[in-house]
Amino acid sequence: MKIFALSDPHLAAESNKPMDIFGDNWSGHVEKIRRNWSDLVTAGDVVLVGGDISWALKLEQAAPDLAFLRGLPGTKVLLRGNHDYWWSGLKKVREAAGEGFEVIQNNSVVINGVGIGGSRLWNYPYVYWPFIGAEEVERGEIREPVPSQEARGNGKHNVVDDAKICRSELGRLQNSLVSLPKGLDLRICMTHFPPVSAEPVANELTGIIGGQAIDYTVYGHLHALDRSKPYPAVDCELEGVRYVLTSSDWLDFVPKLIVEV
């Protein structure tokens, strides 16, 4: 069994949101994902899809995007991203996704001896990447606009309480990873936001991850990185855990082989 990862597919069958405005490499990205995924992944493999799955605002609007993933080979493990406004809780997402999917939210799954857990996370002041202003990070004033329940229907965005979400996501990460059973062959953590800085150093998040004897952590969210600059954290080892960036545009829309077991 091969375990691949490809986060941030940003599918938009219903919302028809063009992604090429964020770079020429996004032109035709859905077909790129379909072709590359089908070339690499078999029915017995697993693909970790770490958030920002669909631009849909409501669960029913995400149905065509889930159907697209359903038509691709392998078992898909889904995690919520900050743009997955359609995500309506574990039970409803499981029902909407159907057979061939596993869903991570305050839980974990085991597939052929491989345990997988994780959480979306958020903007933490001690996780720094160059395109985020250092002064903003130090003050902890980063804001991520997320629609409230009432605003989802009309597209309006309300600013949320970052500190509250950060605390909540820490708890979800802890709960998910602690729920992994003992005696597993391999332990994998999925996050959407990066748990490590571009220059990786230990922090509260990596402490939780490492404390649960995780072997691999995959994360996404980061786009349009300057490839002429070094980002050690895109594939690094920190305190025994390998961290890998799997944003689809960073990978040229090719699922990343994480490990074969």
Secondary structure as UniProt FT lines:
FT   STRAND          2..5
FT   TURN            13..15
FT   HELIX           20..22
FT   HELIX           24..26
FT   TURN            27..28
FT   HELIX           29..40
FT   TURN            43..44
FT   STRAND          46..49
FT   HELIX           59..62
FT   HELIX           63..70
FT   STRAND          75..79
FT   TURN            82..83
FT   TURN            85..86
FT   HELIX           90..97
FT   TURN            99..100
FT   STRAND          101..104
FT   STRAND          109..111
FT   TURN            112..113
FT   STRAND          114..119
FT   TURN            125..126
FT   TURN            130..131
FT   HELIX           134..139
FT   STRAND          145..146
FT   TURN            149..155
FT   STRAND          158..159
FT   HELIX           162..178
FT   STRAND          186..191
FT   HELIX           204..211
FT   TURN            212..213
FT   STRAND          216..219
FT   TURN            227..228
FT   HELIX           232..234
FT   STRAND          235..238
FT   TURN            239..240
FT   STRAND          241..245
FT   TURN            248..253
FT   STRAND          256..260
//
